[in-house]
Amino acid sequence: MDLGTGTVLAVAALLGCNHLATMGKDFHRRRAVFFGIQLANLAAACFLVVVGIPGFVPPLGVVKYLLAALLIFHIVQNNRKLQKRLTAVRARGSEHEREARRQAVLDKLQD
């Protein structure tokens, strides 16, 4: 396997890691893994833009920009998923607090 093929396979593996990082309902608790993958996405996108894919001739040079754009898209998409999940968790937490306060007021009124 040459270096160009290895680079393309590494990008494919990173795309798979992106999918795995946001699976499950508690992925927002594994922030070190999440942001590690986000950092790997950014580093790989920068590598592709600056160095490119070794062995790809100039007509295929546009592939490096497409793969870099795909990685940046995954950064944005993953951050959007994280913010959506954090908002849902906060809303659920405030709903439980509201219900607990409501129950406390009802208990006091019944006494």
HUMO-V184993 format. One line per field, one symbol per residue. ss: DSSP state (H for helix, E for strand, - for the rest). psi: psi as a letter, one per 40 degrees, with the letter a starting at -180 (. if undefined). burial: 1 if it has 16 or more other C-alpha atoms within 10 Angstrom, else 0. A space follows every 10 residues. Layout:
BEGIN
ss: ???
psi: ???
burial: ???
END
This chain:
BEGIN
ss: --HHHHHHHH HHHHHHHHHH H-----HHH- HHHHHHHHHH HHHHHHHHHH -------HHH -HHHHHHHHH HHHHHHHHHH HHHHHHHHHH HHHHHHHHHH HHHHHHHHHH -
psi: hidddddddd dddddddddd deiiefdeeg dddddddddd dddddddddd dahhehidde dddddddddd dddddddddd dddddddddd dddddddddd dddddddddd .
burial: 0000001100 1001101100 1100001100 0001001101 1101110110 0111000000 0011101101 1101100110 0100100000 0000000000 0000000000 0
END
